[in-house]
Amino acid sequence: MVFDSQPDIFNHNIETVRRLSPRVRNKATYERTLFVLAEAAKAGLRTKSGVMVGHGDETVDELIETLPRSAQRSAAKC
């Protein structure tokens, strides 16, 4: 339904790095979030996502890995 409504921008937050995702998001998965963003992009939607930092033990390397991955997977025609 959401995809069919063609919102100006579709947001779905990745929230945290892959390693911390099970602890921070007990019902959602990192992989599912990437899938949803990729499907939205394939549907032609402009997408955005957000990442929270400060859970205490994410590393700079994990954040660097997460940001490009979420941006790349959710890339839409901009």
Backbone as CSV, one residue per row, in Angstrom:
resi,resn,N_x,N_y,N_z,CA_x,CA_y,CA_z,C_x,C_y,C_z
1,MET,0.826,-1.199,0.000,0.000,0.000,0.000,0.867,1.258,0.000
2,VAL,1.903,1.250,0.821,2.752,2.431,0.921,3.446,2.702,-0.413
3,PHE,4.003,1.662,-1.022,4.674,1.835,-2.308,3.701,2.362,-3.356
4,ASP,2.490,1.824,-3.368,1.486,2.245,-4.343,1.078,3.707,-4.169
5,SER,1.192,4.224,-2.955,0.802,5.615,-2.721,1.853,6.607,-3.210
6,GLN,3.036,6.098,-3.608,4.115,6.925,-4.166,4.440,8.146,-3.288
7,PRO,4.890,7.912,-2.043,5.254,9.048,-1.194,6.432,9.815,-1.792
8,ASP,6.553,11.083,-1.436,7.688,11.878,-1.918,9.008,11.259,-1.473
9,ILE,9.064,10.809,-0.219,10.254,10.153,0.326,9.799,9.009,1.222
10,PHE,10.397,7.839,1.034,10.095,6.664,1.850,11.213,6.499,2.865
11,ASN,10.883,6.486,4.153,11.882,6.336,5.213,11.721,4.991,5.899
12,HIS,12.841,4.320,6.099,12.869,3.086,6.886,14.256,3.031,7.527
13,ASN,14.315,3.204,8.834,15.603,3.322,9.513,16.308,1.986,9.692
14,ILE,17.605,1.990,9.446,18.426,0.811,9.689,18.775,0.731,11.181
15,GLU,18.751,1.846,11.859,18.886,2.013,13.305,20.288,1.791,13.870
16,THR,20.953,0.687,13.533,22.244,0.407,14.147,23.064,-0.507,13.242
17,VAL,24.264,-0.814,13.672,25.142,-1.691,12.896,24.632,-3.129,12.972
18,ARG,25.042,-3.937,11.994,24.551,-5.318,11.889,24.722,-6.093,13.202
19,ARG,25.880,-6.017,13.825,26.177,-6.796,15.028,25.237,-6.460,16.183
20,LEU,24.841,-5.203,16.308,23.998,-4.782,17.424,22.506,-4.858,17.118
21,SER,22.166,-5.106,15.884,20.761,-5.098,15.483,19.870,-6.030,16.313
22,PRO,20.271,-7.282,16.573,19.394,-8.143,17.379,19.109,-7.587,18.776
23,ARG,20.074,-6.902,19.361,19.891,-6.345,20.698,19.044,-5.075,20.673
24,VAL,19.249,-4.240,19.667,18.567,-2.948,19.597,17.175,-3.078,18.995
25,ARG,17.021,-3.986,18.033,15.751,-4.143,17.314,15.314,-5.590,17.437
26,ASN,14.640,-5.926,18.497,14.329,-7.330,18.768,13.289,-7.944,17.827
27,LYS,12.549,-7.134,17.086,11.554,-7.691,16.163,11.927,-7.496,14.701
28,ALA,12.773,-6.564,14.421,13.193,-6.307,13.042,14.587,-6.894,12.841
29,THR,14.928,-7.149,11.599,16.280,-7.632,11.325,16.988,-6.664,10.391
30,TYR,18.281,-6.666,10.499,19.128,-5.833,9.650,18.878,-6.178,8.184
31,GLU,18.867,-7.464,7.881,18.682,-7.910,6.498,17.314,-7.514,5.958
32,ARG,16.279,-7.610,6.775,14.943,-7.229,6.327,14.891,-5.739,6.016
33,THR,15.548,-4.941,6.836,15.585,-3.501,6.581,16.247,-3.207,5.241
34,LEU,17.380,-3.868,4.975,18.036,-3.674,3.681,17.124,-4.110,2.537
35,PHE,16.399,-5.197,2.739,15.473,-5.690,1.719,14.356,-4.671,1.456
36,VAL,13.763,-4.139,2.515,12.679,-3.160,2.361,13.175,-1.930,1.613
37,LEU,14.349,-1.437,1.977,14.898,-0.264,1.292,15.190,-0.563,-0.178
38,ALA,15.720,-1.742,-0.457,16.007,-2.121,-1.841,14.717,-2.242,-2.654
39,GLU,13.689,-2.834,-2.066,12.410,-2.969,-2.768,11.788,-1.600,-3.037
40,ALA,11.890,-0.701,-2.084,11.358,0.647,-2.279,12.090,1.344,-3.422
41,ALA,13.395,1.189,-3.458,14.185,1.793,-4.534,13.812,1.176,-5.879
42,LYS,13.650,-0.148,-5.912,13.247,-0.810,-7.158,11.875,-0.333,-7.629
43,ALA,11.024,0.041,-6.675,9.694,0.550,-7.018,9.746,2.007,-7.476
44,GLY,10.961,2.571,-7.520,11.125,3.939,-7.991,10.949,5.001,-6.933
45,LEU,10.925,4.602,-5.666,10.748,5.576,-4.593,12.088,6.183,-4.191
46,ARG,12.072,7.431,-3.831,13.243,8.075,-3.232,13.241,7.644,-1.766
47,THR,14.348,7.102,-1.306,14.392,6.538,0.042,15.383,7.267,0.922
48,LYS,15.180,7.106,2.218,16.136,7.596,3.204,16.124,6.636,4.375
49,SER,17.206,6.672,5.149,17.309,5.812,6.314,18.110,6.543,7.379
50,GLY,18.026,6.055,8.601,18.761,6.669,9.689,19.467,5.617,10.525
51,VAL,20.561,6.047,11.152,21.335,5.177,12.033,21.534,5.902,13.358
52,MET,21.258,5.216,14.468,21.526,5.772,15.790,22.941,5.370,16.193
53,VAL,23.653,6.272,16.813,24.969,5.937,17.354,24.951,6.174,18.849
54,GLY,25.872,5.516,19.543,25.964,5.713,20.977,25.382,4.583,21.797
55,HIS,25.170,3.445,21.178,24.713,2.287,21.947,25.833,1.770,22.839
56,GLY,27.001,2.308,22.657,28.088,2.022,23.570,29.252,1.263,23.003
57,ASP,29.000,0.387,22.041,30.145,-0.383,21.597,30.210,-0.606,20.094
58,GLU,29.476,0.219,19.318,29.679,0.104,17.883,31.032,0.733,17.541
59,THR,31.681,0.189,16.549,32.994,0.693,16.176,32.868,1.631,14.983
60,VAL,33.886,2.441,14.810,33.912,3.333,13.660,33.872,2.513,12.375
61,ASP,34.609,1.415,12.337,34.601,0.563,11.146,33.206,0.018,10.854
62,GLU,32.470,-0.371,11.886,31.104,-0.872,11.675,30.198,0.224,11.121
63,LEU,30.358,1.433,11.633,29.542,2.542,11.130,29.893,2.863,9.688
64,ILE,31.162,2.864,9.370,31.577,3.114,7.985,31.015,2.042,7.068
65,GLU,31.008,0.798,7.526,30.444,-0.296,6.729,28.933,-0.134,6.565
66,THR,28.244,0.287,7.601,26.786,0.389,7.579,26.294,1.525,6.704
67,LEU,26.887,2.679,6.813,26.387,3.837,6.076,26.411,3.636,4.558
68,PRO,27.532,3.248,3.989,27.500,3.047,2.541,26.559,1.919,2.125
69,ARG,26.478,0.853,2.907,25.603,-0.269,2.552,24.150,0.186,2.514
70,SER,23.700,0.891,3.526,22.297,1.325,3.532,22.054,2.332,2.428
71,ALA,23.000,3.221,2.200,22.834,4.199,1.138,22.845,3.528,-0.235
72,GLN,23.731,2.592,-0.422,23.826,1.907,-1.708,22.571,1.085,-1.974
73,ARG,22.113,0.322,-0.982,20.943,-0.536,-1.168,19.671,0.274,-1.383
74,SER,19.628,1.477,-0.807,18.392,2.239,-0.915,18.473,3.310,-1.997
75,ALA,19.524,3.281,-2.790,19.687,4.301,-3.827,18.498,4.263,-4.786
76,ALA,17.951,5.412,-4.998,16.838,5.526,-5.946,17.196,6.611,-6.947
77,LYS,16.366,6.784,-7.940,16.591,7.851,-8.916,16.484,9.173,-8.176
78,CYS,17.563,9.881,-8.094,17.575,11.189,-7.406,18.015,12.266,-8.382
